[in-house]
Structure formats: structure tokens, C-alpha cells
Amino acid sequence: AADAAQVFAPETAWLSHAYGVSEYAKFVLDAGANPPFGATVFFHIPASYDGKTPATLSFVDAQGQVVRSFALHLKTTTPKPAATVRDNWTPIQAKQAADAKLTAIEPGMNRLQWNLRWPDATEVTGFQAPIAAGGLDDTVEGPVVVPGRYTAVLDFGGRKSEQAFTVALDPRLHPAPGALAARLALGLKIHAALDTLDRTLNQAIALRDRLDGAVAAGKLAKASAQPALRALDADIASLVALQIQSSEGSLLHETKLRSHLAYLAADIDLSYDRPTQAEYAVFDHLDRQAQAGERNCTPTSRRVNACSS
């Protein structure tokens, strides 16, 4: 049907550090801008769409594995937050707003920009990552895909429209055979370690909040809760610097394992090549630390549960 949901074939998406629109381009009014990095996907949504029909846009690799999937939702006409409000958003709030904008659709033609990455890892509740400031990014972004054939799949109410496209490497780069596959493999290991660590931390933080709430409500004596709270605080503080609450907070507070894993992922991102032996060694070291930290958090969490039950 002419008004059916349909995805259109994307142009070749290029993997390169010398490509992509600058975040400051909108402020340079007398110059053009490069296209944004990633795959630009155009798709049509039926005129009858009211937000009730489930819709997703997914990206599948040549082996049939879903690399990334975006749940789409109806675009609303809510007023744009004032600059003073946006300036005071936490990084998590800013990310949520950006994701909501990215996946908002309406009847007719739509566009989604995929950054050629696997899904983000879980972020730690209450953590505000410092800015790179010329150094490495401290984010939970997933690793970049390898060159190859991919398929954009639009699923609208169970009916699918598919189009294949190519992700290609900058022709000026010449990594050895298998180098980028090795880069992705290590990136996925770091991603899994970071995600598991952050989930464990979030469970511990939620338990601490619950225990604090029980004390505040008078349901639990403060003296009874203090040993468990101190142990939980120590375990959390050894793995993530929750004191960092500003863009340059790492100048005042030492970064912890949560950030060190993210920095390693960012370091691998710097080069379209096989990771170095040093990067493999650093991951092995950080992964052992992460597993030990998770083991320490688990018995502490059990003590908190016993204390608050």
C-alpha cells in the first residue's frame, strides 16, 4: 500500500575519525557542516499512526544478530525546556532527553541517525561523568561496529520493511586482517564488564537508599543500621566516585573502577586497529578488580537486606 510503513535504503556509512558534524557547527553561521557521523535512515510511517502501534527500528549484521534496536514513540508537542533548565540537567537527564528526541516519530517521513554503536551499558544511579577536557571520554557507550553489510529493519505493528546498506572503513586506513574484529571483541568484553559492575552498584545503591529510608521513617534504629550502611558505603565508594557532581569533578575526586573501564573503552576507540597488548593487559587487570568488587558487594547487600527485613 502507498501509505504502508517503509524503510528506505541508507547510503554507505563511513567509519572514520575525520568525518561527522561538529557539535559547535550550529554556532558557526558562515560555514557549512559535514554530514553527521553514522548511518542516516529515512522511513515512512502511515498517516493513521497515533502512537498505539508498536514500532521499532533495528540494525542487523550479516550473521543475523541484532546489533541495536530503537523503540519508536509518537512525537509530542511539549514546549522545549528553557536553556536555564537544560544547562542544569545531569548527564543522565540530558541523555534521556536526547534519546527521546532521537526515537520520536510522526506520520509521514522520519529520520533516525544511528551512531554505529552497540547499545549503551547501564549507568550508575547518581553518577555524573566528568567531561573529557582533552582526555578520554567517560561514557557507557557501546563499541563501534565493524565494516560490513547491515540491514535496517522497520517493524510496524508486526509488519517488517527491510533495506540493506554498507558500513565501510575510511579508505585511508589499512588495518591488518582481523584487526577490527579483535577491536570489537575486546570492546564487547569491556562493555559487558562495565554493564555488570554498574548493575551491581545500582542494586547496592538502591539497598542503601532503602535502609536510609527505614531509618528516617523510624522503622529501624540508626545504631542497628550503621554497621551495614558503613560497609555498603565503603563498597560503593571503592568502585565509583559518586562525589563527582560537576563536569570537572575529577580534578577534586579520584576516579574509580567504573570510570577506568570507560576510559579503556575510549582508548580503544581512538584507533581503527587491533588493540595493543597493553590494552589487553589493562582489561584483564580491571576485569579482575570488577569481579572482586561485585563479590564484595553481594555479601554486604545480604547483610543490608537482613538488617532491613
SVG drawing of the C-alpha trace seen along z (x, -y; Angstrom):
<svg xmlns="http://www.w3.org/2000/svg" viewBox="-6 -34 57 49">
<polyline fill="none" stroke="black" stroke-width="0.4" points="0.0,0.0 1.1,-3.5 0.8,-4.5 2.5,-1.4 5.4,-1.7 8.5,-1.5 12.3,-2.0 14.5,-3.3 18.0,-2.1 20.6,-4.2 23.7,-5.4 27.1,-3.9 28.1,-4.8 31.8,-5.6 33.9,-4.6 36.4,-7.5 37.6,-10.0 37.7,-12.6 34.0,-12.7 31.0,-14.0 29.3,-17.2 30.9,-19.3 28.7,-19.9 29.6,-23.5 28.5,-23.8 25.2,-25.4 27.1,-28.4 29.2,-28.9 26.8,-30.7 29.1,-31.5 30.3,-27.9 28.9,-24.6 28.8,-21.5 29.8,-17.9 27.1,-15.2 26.7,-13.6 28.7,-10.5 26.8,-7.3 24.0,-5.8 21.2,-8.1 18.0,-6.2 14.8,-7.6 11.5,-5.8 7.8,-6.4 5.1,-5.9 1.4,-5.6 -0.9,-8.6 -3.1,-6.8 -0.3,-6.4 -1.3,-7.6 1.4,-6.2 -0.6,-3.0 1.0,-0.7 4.3,0.8 7.2,-0.4 10.9,0.4 13.9,-0.3 16.6,2.3 20.0,2.9 21.1,6.5 24.5,7.6 25.4,10.1 25.1,13.0 21.6,12.1 22.4,10.7 20.5,7.6 23.2,5.1 21.0,2.2 17.2,1.7 15.3,-1.5 11.8,-1.6 9.9,-4.4 7.2,-6.6 4.9,-9.3 6.4,-12.8 4.7,-15.2 4.4,-19.0 5.5,-19.7 7.3,-23.0 11.1,-23.0 12.8,-23.3 14.4,-26.7 18.1,-26.9 18.4,-27.6 16.7,-24.2 18.8,-22.3 22.0,-23.8 21.2,-22.2 20.4,-18.8 22.5,-15.9 24.2,-13.9 21.7,-11.2 18.8,-13.6 20.4,-15.1 20.9,-11.6 17.3,-10.7 16.1,-13.8 18.4,-13.1 17.2,-9.5 13.6,-10.6 14.2,-13.1 16.1,-10.5 13.3,-8.0 10.3,-10.4 8.3,-9.8 5.2,-11.1 3.0,-10.1 4.9,-10.7 8.6,-10.8 11.0,-10.4 14.8,-10.1 16.9,-8.4 20.7,-8.8 22.4,-5.6 25.9,-6.2 27.1,-2.8 27.5,-1.6 26.2,1.3 23.7,0.4 24.9,-1.6 25.9,0.2 23.9,-0.6 24.9,-3.8 25.4,-4.1 22.5,-5.9 23.6,-9.3 26.9,-9.3 27.9,-12.4 30.7,-11.6 33.3,-14.4 33.9,-15.9 36.8,-14.7 38.5,-18.1 41.0,-17.0 41.4,-13.5 39.3,-10.3 35.5,-10.2 33.9,-8.7 30.8,-7.2 28.9,-3.9 28.5,-4.0 28.7,-0.6 31.6,0.3 31.6,-0.7 30.6,1.9 33.0,3.5 32.7,2.8 30.3,5.0 26.7,5.4 23.9,4.4 20.2,4.4 17.8,1.7 14.6,3.3 11.4,1.3 8.9,3.3 5.5,1.5 2.8,3.5 4.4,6.8 4.9,5.9 8.5,5.5 10.3,3.5 14.0,4.1 16.8,2.5 20.5,3.5 23.4,1.0 27.1,0.9 29.3,-0.3 32.8,-1.0 36.1,-1.9 37.9,-5.2 39.9,-4.1 42.9,-5.9 43.1,-3.4 44.6,0.1 44.3,2.3 45.6,5.9 43.0,8.6 41.0,9.4 42.2,6.3 38.8,4.6 37.1,7.8 39.6,8.1 38.9,4.5 35.2,5.2 35.7,8.4 37.6,6.6 35.2,3.7 32.3,6.0 34.2,7.6 34.8,4.2 31.1,3.3 29.9,6.5 32.2,5.9 31.1,2.3 27.4,3.2 27.6,5.9 29.6,3.7 27.1,0.8 24.1,3.1 25.7,4.5 26.3,0.9 22.8,-0.2 21.4,2.7 23.7,1.7 22.7,-2.0 19.0,-1.0 19.5,1.1 21.4,-1.8 18.6,-4.2 16.0,-1.7 18.0,-1.4 18.3,-5.1 14.6,-5.4 13.8,-2.9 16.0,-4.8 14.4,-8.2 10.9,-6.7 11.7,-5.3 11.3,-1.7 14.9,-0.9 17.2,-2.1 20.1,-4.2 22.5,-2.3 21.4,1.0 21.7,-0.2 25.1,-2.0 27.4,1.1 25.6,2.2 25.4,-1.3 29.2,-1.9 30.0,1.4 27.8,0.6 29.2,-3.0 32.7,-1.6 32.0,1.0 30.2,-1.6 32.9,-4.2 35.6,-1.8 34.1,-1.3 32.5,-4.6 33.2,-8.2 29.7,-9.5 31.2,-12.7 31.8,-13.8 28.8,-16.1 30.3,-18.5 31.9,-18.5 35.4,-18.8 34.7,-17.0 37.6,-14.5 40.0,-17.4 38.8,-17.2 37.9,-13.5 39.9,-10.4 38.2,-8.4 37.3,-4.8 36.9,-1.5 33.6,-2.5 35.5,-5.3 38.6,-3.3 36.7,-0.7 35.0,-3.5 38.4,-5.2 39.8,-1.9 36.9,-1.6 37.5,-5.2 41.2,-4.5 40.5,-1.5 38.1,-3.8 41.0,-6.1 42.4,-3.8 40.8,-1.7 43.2,1.1 43.9,4.2 44.1,3.4 47.7,3.3 49.0,5.9 49.0,3.2 45.2,2.6 44.5,6.4 46.6,6.5 44.8,3.4 41.4,5.0 42.5,8.3 43.5,6.3 40.4,4.1 38.1,7.1 39.6,8.9 39.0,5.8 35.4,5.6 34.7,9.2 36.2,8.8 34.2,5.7 31.0,7.4 31.8,10.3 32.3,7.8 29.1,6.0 27.0,9.2 27.5,10.3 27.3,6.6 23.9,6.4 22.8,9.5 23.6,8.0 21.6,4.9 18.6,7.0 18.8,8.9 19.1,5.7 16.1,4.0 13.8,7.0"/>
</svg>
